[in-house]
Amino acid sequence: MSSSDTVDKGAEAQDTGRAGSVRLDRVTHRYGRGGATVTAVGPVDLTVPAGEFLVLVGASGCGKSTLLRLIAGFEQPTYGAVRVSGTAPRPGGTAGVVFQTPRLFPWRTVRGNIDLALRYAGVDRARWPQRRAELLARVGLEGTEERRIWEISGGQQQRVAIARALAAENPLFLFDEPFAALDALTRERLQEDVRQVTAETGRTTVFVTHSADEAVFLGSRIVVLTKSPGTVALDLPITLPRSAVDADELRESREFADLRTKVAHAVKSAAAA
């Protein structure tokens, strides 16, 4: 082994112990038992440095959401190891998670949903009003505290879900196709919100989508998965500017269009292989 290899491995080992870093070592996950066993993903080797915005993209059924559940600690890999901040992930304690549907408590107000998240996060009750106001301001929902969940739009409900996920101040943020059911305009606005929030907080983010457009707009890095069992087909760094840029100008740029075409082609090729 060369000295440069030693340095690279040492740097990687140091980074995978940082708060918010993610490491998957030869991860394979299977469902079922006996002859009915189905391999959903793997083997997958993947390192996500602290502060990176990684997008997992691929056709339906390729194992994107399975990988996200493994990183969240909701499931354990059949083979291999998952490490978040250098240790095994814990459900509810490792990451803030936003699902495809908001999963809010409809009988509670916006305030009630946020306060419940603050309570589970162990935030001192005396800090709740200030922290709640900060969270709602961050997602653009000032003044909605007393509104019931059915009184706000689908996009606003998803913003409440994002605020709730931010409540625990975990260094890792996980999104499982959170905008798939929204109209195009609301989806674009929330993409811009997520891009800004994650940049401001510096949280490591893993985002699952099937959209090449969404992947390129959001990610600082994109991993395309093959069809099931999902493995890494493409690992692509995204060099588009992440601050001080107009969202519409970014989406209309030649660089954006070229990357979107490259990712879409990779997803199509991976699904057909």
C-alpha positions as CSV (number, residue, x, y, z in Angstrom):
1,M,0.0,0.0,0.0
2,S,1.3,3.4,-0.9
3,S,1.7,6.3,1.5
4,S,-1.1,8.2,-0.3
5,D,-3.4,5.2,0.1
6,T,-2.7,5.2,3.8
7,V,-3.4,9.0,4.0
8,D,-6.7,8.6,2.1
9,K,-7.9,5.7,4.3
10,G,-6.9,7.6,7.4
11,A,-8.8,10.7,6.3
12,E,-11.9,8.6,5.5
13,A,-11.8,6.8,8.8
14,Q,-11.6,10.2,10.6
15,D,-14.4,11.7,8.6
16,T,-16.8,8.7,9.1
17,G,-16.6,9.3,12.9
18,R,-17.7,13.0,12.6
19,A,-21.2,14.0,13.7
20,G,-23.6,13.5,10.8
21,S,-21.3,11.3,8.7
22,V,-22.7,8.1,7.2
23,R,-20.8,4.9,6.2
24,L,-22.3,1.7,4.6
25,D,-19.8,-1.2,4.5
26,R,-20.8,-4.0,2.1
27,V,-24.5,-3.5,3.1
28,T,-27.0,-6.1,1.8
29,H,-30.6,-6.3,2.9
30,R,-33.1,-9.1,2.2
31,Y,-36.8,-9.5,2.9
32,G,-38.6,-12.7,3.6
33,R,-37.4,-16.2,4.6
34,G,-36.4,-19.4,3.0
35,G,-37.4,-19.7,-0.7
36,A,-39.4,-16.5,-0.5
37,T,-36.3,-14.4,0.2
38,V,-35.9,-11.3,-1.9
39,T,-32.7,-9.2,-2.0
40,A,-33.7,-5.5,-2.0
41,V,-30.3,-3.9,-2.0
42,G,-26.6,-4.7,-2.0
43,P,-23.9,-5.0,-1.7
44,V,-23.4,-1.3,-1.3
45,D,-20.3,0.6,-0.1
46,L,-21.0,4.2,0.5
47,T,-19.4,7.1,2.5
48,V,-21.3,10.3,3.1
49,P,-19.0,13.0,4.7
50,A,-20.5,15.3,7.3
51,G,-22.3,18.2,5.7
52,E,-22.8,16.6,2.3
53,F,-26.2,16.6,0.5
54,L,-26.5,13.1,-1.1
55,V,-29.4,12.3,-3.4
56,L,-30.3,8.6,-4.0
57,V,-32.1,8.3,-7.3
58,G,-33.3,5.4,-9.3
59,A,-36.4,3.7,-10.8
60,S,-39.2,2.5,-8.5
61,G,-38.2,-0.7,-6.6
62,C,-34.5,-0.2,-6.8
63,G,-34.0,0.0,-3.0
64,K,-33.7,3.7,-2.4
65,S,-36.1,3.8,0.5
66,T,-34.7,0.6,2.0
67,L,-31.2,2.2,2.2
68,L,-32.8,5.2,3.9
69,R,-34.5,3.1,6.5
70,L,-31.2,1.3,7.2
71,I,-29.5,4.7,7.7
72,A,-32.3,5.8,10.0
73,G,-32.0,2.6,12.0
74,F,-35.6,1.5,11.3
75,E,-34.2,-1.7,9.9
76,Q,-31.0,-3.7,10.3
77,P,-29.0,-4.9,7.3
78,T,-28.9,-8.6,6.6
79,Y,-25.2,-8.3,5.9
80,G,-22.7,-5.5,6.4
81,A,-22.7,-2.6,8.7
82,V,-24.3,0.9,8.8
83,R,-22.6,3.6,10.9
84,V,-23.9,7.1,11.5
85,S,-21.5,9.5,13.3
86,G,-19.3,6.4,13.9
87,T,-21.9,4.3,15.6
88,A,-24.9,2.1,14.8
89,P,-28.0,4.2,14.0
90,R,-30.9,4.4,16.6
91,P,-34.5,4.9,15.5
92,G,-35.6,8.4,16.5
93,G,-32.3,9.3,17.9
94,T,-30.0,9.4,14.9
95,A,-31.7,11.6,12.3
96,G,-34.6,13.8,11.6
97,V,-36.8,12.0,9.0
98,V,-39.4,13.5,6.6
99,F,-41.6,11.0,4.8
100,Q,-43.6,11.1,1.5
101,T,-46.7,12.0,3.6
102,P,-46.3,14.5,6.5
103,R,-47.5,12.0,9.2
104,L,-48.7,14.8,11.4
105,F,-51.3,14.4,14.2
106,P,-54.5,15.9,12.7
107,W,-56.2,16.5,16.0
108,R,-53.3,18.8,17.1
109,T,-52.6,22.3,16.0
110,V,-49.4,23.3,14.2
111,R,-48.1,24.4,17.7
112,G,-49.1,21.0,19.2
113,N,-47.2,19.0,16.5
114,I,-44.1,21.1,16.9
115,D,-44.3,21.0,20.7
116,L,-44.6,17.2,20.7
117,A,-41.4,17.0,18.6
118,L,-39.6,19.3,21.0
119,R,-40.7,17.2,24.0
120,Y,-39.4,14.0,22.4
121,A,-36.2,15.8,21.5
122,G,-35.7,16.5,25.2
123,V,-35.8,20.3,24.8
124,D,-36.3,22.2,28.0
125,R,-40.0,23.2,28.2
126,A,-39.0,26.8,29.0
127,R,-37.3,27.0,25.6
128,W,-40.3,25.7,23.6
129,P,-41.9,29.1,22.6
130,Q,-38.6,30.5,21.3
131,R,-37.5,27.2,19.6
132,R,-41.0,26.8,18.1
133,A,-40.9,30.3,16.7
134,E,-37.4,29.7,15.2
135,L,-38.5,26.5,13.5
136,L,-41.7,27.9,12.0
137,A,-39.8,31.0,10.8
138,R,-37.2,28.8,9.2
139,V,-39.8,27.0,7.1
140,G,-41.9,30.2,6.4
141,L,-44.9,29.4,8.6
142,E,-44.9,32.3,11.0
143,G,-48.3,32.9,12.4
144,T,-49.7,29.4,11.8
145,E,-49.3,28.1,15.4
146,E,-53.0,27.9,16.2
147,R,-54.2,26.4,12.9
148,R,-55.4,22.9,12.7
149,I,-53.6,20.5,10.3
150,W,-56.7,20.2,8.1
151,E,-56.8,24.0,7.8
152,I,-53.4,24.3,6.0
153,S,-52.4,23.2,2.5
154,G,-50.5,20.0,1.7
155,G,-47.3,22.0,1.1
156,Q,-47.7,23.8,4.4
157,Q,-48.2,20.4,6.1
158,Q,-44.9,19.2,4.6
159,R,-43.2,22.3,5.9
160,V,-44.5,21.5,9.4
161,A,-43.1,18.0,9.0
162,I,-39.7,19.5,8.0
163,A,-39.8,21.9,11.1
164,R,-40.6,18.9,13.3
165,A,-37.7,16.9,11.9
166,L,-35.4,19.9,12.6
167,A,-36.6,20.1,16.3
168,A,-34.2,17.5,17.6
169,E,-31.1,19.2,16.1
170,N,-29.7,15.9,14.9
171,P,-26.7,16.3,12.6
172,L,-28.4,14.1,9.9
173,F,-31.5,14.8,7.9
174,L,-33.3,12.1,5.9
175,F,-36.0,12.6,3.2
176,D,-38.0,9.8,1.6
177,E,-39.6,11.3,-1.6
178,P,-41.3,14.1,0.5
179,F,-42.6,16.1,-2.4
180,A,-43.9,13.3,-4.7
181,A,-47.6,13.9,-4.1
182,L,-47.4,17.7,-4.4
183,D,-48.2,19.9,-7.4
184,A,-45.2,21.1,-9.5
185,L,-45.2,24.7,-8.2
186,T,-45.4,23.7,-4.5
187,R,-42.7,21.1,-5.2
188,E,-40.3,23.6,-6.6
189,R,-40.9,26.0,-3.7
190,L,-40.2,23.3,-1.1
191,Q,-37.1,22.2,-3.0
192,E,-35.8,25.7,-2.7
193,D,-36.7,25.7,1.0
194,V,-34.9,22.5,1.7
195,R,-31.8,23.6,-0.3
196,Q,-31.7,26.8,1.9
197,V,-32.4,25.1,5.2
198,T,-29.8,22.4,4.8
199,A,-27.2,25.0,3.7
200,E,-28.0,27.2,6.7
201,T,-27.9,24.3,9.2
202,G,-25.0,22.5,7.7
203,R,-26.7,19.1,8.3
204,T,-25.7,16.1,6.4
205,T,-28.7,15.2,4.2
206,V,-29.7,12.0,2.4
207,F,-32.6,12.6,0.0
208,V,-34.5,9.9,-1.9
209,T,-36.2,10.7,-5.2
210,H,-37.0,9.2,-8.6
211,S,-36.7,12.6,-10.3
212,A,-33.4,13.5,-12.1
213,D,-34.5,17.2,-12.1
214,E,-35.0,17.2,-8.3
215,A,-31.8,15.3,-7.8
216,V,-29.6,17.8,-9.7
217,F,-31.3,20.8,-8.1
218,L,-30.8,19.6,-4.5
219,G,-27.7,17.4,-4.4
220,S,-24.1,18.2,-3.9
221,R,-23.6,14.5,-4.9
222,I,-25.9,12.0,-6.7
223,V,-25.8,8.2,-6.4
224,V,-27.9,6.4,-9.1
225,L,-28.9,2.8,-8.1
226,T,-29.4,-0.2,-10.4
227,K,-32.6,-2.1,-10.5
228,S,-33.3,-4.5,-7.6
229,P,-31.1,-5.5,-5.9
230,G,-29.9,-2.0,-5.9
231,T,-26.2,-1.3,-6.2
232,V,-24.3,1.8,-7.1
233,A,-24.5,2.5,-10.9
234,L,-23.2,6.1,-10.8
235,D,-21.6,8.3,-8.1
236,L,-21.6,11.8,-9.4
237,P,-20.4,15.0,-7.6
238,I,-22.5,18.1,-8.5
239,T,-20.5,21.3,-8.8
240,L,-23.5,23.7,-9.3
241,P,-23.4,26.7,-6.9
242,R,-25.3,26.2,-3.7
243,S,-25.6,29.8,-2.5
244,A,-26.0,33.3,-3.9
245,V,-27.8,32.0,-7.0
246,D,-31.4,32.5,-8.3
247,A,-33.3,29.2,-8.3
248,D,-34.9,29.8,-11.7
249,E,-31.7,30.9,-13.3
250,L,-30.1,27.7,-12.0
251,R,-32.8,25.5,-13.4
252,E,-32.5,27.3,-16.8
253,S,-28.8,27.0,-17.0
254,R,-27.0,24.9,-19.6
255,E,-25.0,23.2,-16.8
256,F,-28.2,22.1,-15.0
257,A,-29.7,20.8,-18.3
258,D,-26.5,18.8,-19.1
259,L,-26.4,17.2,-15.6
260,R,-30.1,16.4,-15.6
261,T,-29.7,14.6,-19.0
262,K,-26.7,12.7,-17.7
263,V,-28.6,11.6,-14.5
264,A,-31.8,10.7,-16.4
265,H,-29.8,8.6,-18.9
266,A,-28.0,6.8,-16.0
267,V,-31.3,6.1,-14.3
268,K,-32.8,4.7,-17.5
269,S,-29.7,2.6,-18.3
270,A,-29.5,1.2,-14.7
271,A,-33.2,0.2,-14.8
272,A,-32.8,-1.6,-18.1
273,A,-29.5,-3.4,-17.3
